[in-house]
Amino acid sequence: MLRRDITYILLFILLAIAFFPGCGQKPQEQELTSITIAFQEWVGYGPFYLAQEKGFCKEDGIELVFVEEHLDSARCDAFNQGMLDCEAGTIDLLVSKVAQGTPIVAVMEIDQSFGSDAIVAAETITTLEDLKGKRVALARDDVGETLLSALFYKKGLSLNSVIIVSKHPEEVAGAFLNGEADACVTWEPQVTEALGRPGAHIITSNREHPGIIIDTLNVRRDLVENNPGLVKKLMRNWFRALKYYNEHPLEASEIIAKYYKITPEQYRKQVQGLTWDDYEQQRSAAEGREWADAFNAIAEVKLANARISRKPDASKFLTHTLLEKLYEDSK
Amino acid sequence: MKIANKISFSFFAIAIILTSAVGTILYLVAREDLQKSIYNKLDTVVASRANHIETYLKMLEISVGQLSKSTVLENFLKTSGKEDIRQGESFEKAMKRLARTKEANPSIAEFLLMDRIGKVIASSNESSVGIDKSSDSFFFGGQKDTYIKDAYYFEAYKEPLIAVSAPFLDSNTGEFLGVIAARVRLNDLNNIVREKTGLGDTGEIYIVNKYGFMVTHSRFKKDLVLKQRVDTQNVREARLHEGREHPLSEKKKINVFPGYRGVQVLGAHEYISQMKWAVLAEIDASEVFRPLVKIRLVFLAILFIVPLTAWLVGIFIAKLITDPLHKLHKGTEIIGSGNLDCKVGTDAKDEVGQLSRAFDEMVENLKKNTTSIENLNKEIAGRKKTEDVLKVLEKKYRSLVENIPDVVWTTDINGSTIFISPNVEKIYGYTPEEIYKGSDETWFDRIHPDDKEKVKRTFIKLFEKKELYDIEYRIKSKDGKWIWLYDRATEVYEKNGIKYADGIFSEITERKKTEEALKESEGKFRAIFDNVNDGILLADTEIKKFYTGNNTACQMLGYSLEEIKNLGVTDIHPEEDLPYVIEQFERQVRKEIAVAKDLPVKRKDGSVFYADVNTSSVALAGRTYLLGIFRDITERKKLEEQLQINKASFYNIVEKSTDGVIVVDKEGIVQFINHAAENLFGHKAEDMIGEMFGFPVVTDEVMELDVIRNGKEPGIAEMRVVETQWEDHGARLALLRDITERKGVEEKLKETIRMKSVFISTVSHELRTPLTAIKGGIDLVLDGLAGNINEEQKEVLDISKKNVDRLTRLINNVLDFQKLNSGKMKFNLEANDINQIVKDVYKTMNTPAKATGPDILLELDTSLPRCSFDSDMITQVLTNLVNNAMKFTEKGNITIKTSKTEDAVLVSVSDTGCGIRKEDISKLFNNFEQLGHGGERKTGGTGLGLAISKEIVVRHGGMIWAESEHGKGSKFTFTLPMWTNLLDNI
């Protein structure tokens, strides 16, 4: 009997010790794998913020680290050094980067600008031809230059016929507003900002010329090859966020708009100038070589304007293999 | 649980709970204080180092900025591009200036001077001169302001560096001349973070860049710079606390978390916004909480000692309380066993002592009363026992008489009932009292007239000859019904000179009814036996002669029943079949078989028919008979033969069918496969029948299967499945058709459509570009920019311009139509006011320049809700309708009207023009259909306008139609659905 009592007492004491702070093992939190992603301030990338804030990424064991890096050359450095995992950017910048040997591959489309990228000009300028001899503000090696050079290329005009006012991407509209330039080539929300100049109007936009400005998710090549599962998680969460946005536009735009320091209404208005394709649409677009066609067309323009020294092979830098795998996983 | 244990455990439990609670609170407070104190120290240190780093970066910017003001370098930049950069005095001076500045700054690895296009024109390292750095971020970033390039590994120097660059501007004009950049070693940064004062044995400070990679050396591991990704809570929080307004901003958390080495650390952080660097100070948690180890040991010792002591004290106190109780308990046990002389009283003055003494007094009183009570009890017990025996016997007898189903009676020689058991009432209806009392009708009077004499005789014999009887008779019960009784006299005796008899009767009415029913049933059975469709013969198994048979057997064989009774088994079968028939008969007798199939049976007239004979053994009057049921199967045999013929022709048809036919049972097993199906699957029928089919067979669905035709080439088969019967079981019939060729044609068709789409897009795009140039050229000439032109030339050019415009419209329409058809046209749906669109179109079309032609009138319903549509698209539709109206209305009005129905908004454009012929209205919305309103073709349109309009409206969920009376005008109306609820949510 005494032995049994002593056993109970010892058990009590051991239990008390086990619950004593510092003696028990704390439960470990789930380890999250970080993915660094760089992009400029463009409303089309908003669903990445949504995926992070709604906890979709965390559920999948990943955490997105948003890197603000406006300089494309700095991003190239980071990719070359193996420090940046992926970026969201336009297909023209992809052409420039891969032509320089940056080790990246585009794995899916993020959005297509459909009227968001535009050429805004002063009242007297109404056609592209009117730009001849005029000062045009744009960001060199950026979407603005691509749109203008692609349109000029189609019309047989030379970029040398205009005076380029080279600006940082975020300063293009400002240069037009303060009279430094007669026209500017930029994107939303700067298009709206530029239209604030009296008499300013859009002479053309990619609504009339779709297929030039496509944003893609570009991922470091070694990551695609060695850890495709991680990349798939990122893609899956993008599509999940897109779906959520479509189903709950009010809540989603409220979350995203904070990052752009605009109102949710403004955000919803601005994204009307772009299209987000789900992965079913993207699969068919990829199969239909829409990406490759855009890539090749832009590469030709860049080559003709001597912005690149050789035309890169689209098949090496665009892949829809992961989209296909994502589709197979979903079945 | 015993009281002693309860007390000792209570002491122990209270002690351990109190000790644990107090100890835990003290420990947590101490831990919190310690953690906070060390965190504050880390926070102070990391803030100081972050300031130091920011100052250092500022110094670098200033240094490079000062160099960008160098006159020597400015002069050199101004001359660059004019001659070979390596020639000339200014190059030498610039190179020396850069080399000297580098010598003065040991942390600078290299200075680079780049011209306005990014080419290196001077450097502290001569081998860098001439390199194109236009695509380097320090050139791009340094064009506008001072820029610091984040840490990167420089292959040429085999070490990590940062780069600082600044623009070089003309000191007079401010014109951009180039960029000066310095590549900086990380030594100074490492020195700043290496200082460990206030960081203890395991503390360290390091920098992590915006990509999460370590920029400075680790204290614990070598070679981690720009290789170690640091993905810790400290880094994440540093990013949140970068000092800018951020939606995720929150206060700093003091927390212990796993560090980059995997060990638990306590960390603090600062954020350097300029570089987006996190400066992190961390110290191992084991070191932070080392002082707590002693506290924990002391607590554990207390946790052992205090509860154990409390337990021992509890045991001692429990003993003091429970010892007198134990003594009292023992005494009660002795008294309980019968010893009333036992004393449990103690001298104790407490409650237990008083209780023990009171208990002794109670036992003494008890002892006195015990003897007298025992004697009284014994007497009462004896009487009670006798009464109980009598009661039991009486109860048993009553129960016996009342519960047996038969009625017990005693009567005297006069027939008066002396006793009758009470259950007579259940049978007869009268109670015993009514019977004893007697009435006008005696028992004998109520007996059935047919039985009365028999009963009377028997009763007389009973008393005269003492012959006990045993008879059945009917008697009228109280309710007037006749009931049958089975009455038995069991004894006759004499008592006090009077003769009595005892007996017993029971009711047998039901039994009698059953016997009657049985007789009736036998009659019915015979009728059925004779009239069943099958012939029945009963044959003796030994002599094989027939005992009897039914009418059907007689008719079947052509014999009378009497004749059959004289026949044997061998008489009703053809002689040549007798061995087989006899063998079957013998086997049926031995019960080896129940049915003999297809037996030939010979009629009286010698003709033969076939019958299945089903037999069973029957025992009658001690003999065994074989009951044979003969079923004439002649007709069935004929049908079966016909079925065989039909089946053969069915197989012939199915086998020759060019479509595959497969029958699969409910389990998916192939039961039949025809030749065409063999070819489709490349397997023979014998290989497939009895095997699983392998494809899902779903009724009422059409599936496409991949097949190997003739076992050689791949193909596609279309399978349709219907329910069927196969050998009396449910099955599925799969009909397969080879559609390989059809599929090929379809694929080619799709490819052709796709190529058409691409062709139209390409041709249209390619046509537009030269057209724009042509139009521009015509405009230039018309505006007089290419010299003056006369009126005739102007007229020709006007016509050309109109045709170019028309061609452009045609191409645009073709492109729009192509986009709509291919689904590439994106619709930008949003809430819009249709009246506003109408007003806009009105403004556009009713320009001051439009001096002639019809007037445009508006009739707008101002109460219309906002609808969801693409404003550009609907503007295009409306413009097209108004344009058409204007084209065909020379005089009069064009009215644009808006209105609404319950669920849609209506927009109509009506004119007073020439109208459309009735037979042409149905063609209006066809592609490339171009009609004049009078029916005659007019040029000036593409023939796609209305087709495009229709497609746009239909894509919005609306409808478009036209009404017209030839010569009086036309009215085109389209609708847009009102989805007001949806819009409220936008």
Interface residues (C-beta under 8 A of the other chain):
Chain A: D5 Y8 I9 F12 I13 A16 I17 F19 F20 P21 G22 C23 L32 T33 S34 T36 E63 V65 V67 E68 E69 L71 S73 A74 C76 D77 A78 Q81 M83 L84 Q100 F114 T127 E129 K154 K155 G156 H168 P249 L250 K258 Y259 R268 Q272 T275
Chain B: N5 S8 F9 F12 A13 I16 T19 S20 G23 T24 Y27 L28 R31 S135 D136 S137 F139 F140 G141 K144 K149 D150 Y152 Y153 N209 K210 Y211 G212 F213 L226 R229 D231 R236 R239 P247 K276 F289 L292 R296 F299 L300 L303 F304 P307 L308 W311 T769 T772 A773 G776 K826 N828 E830 N985 I986
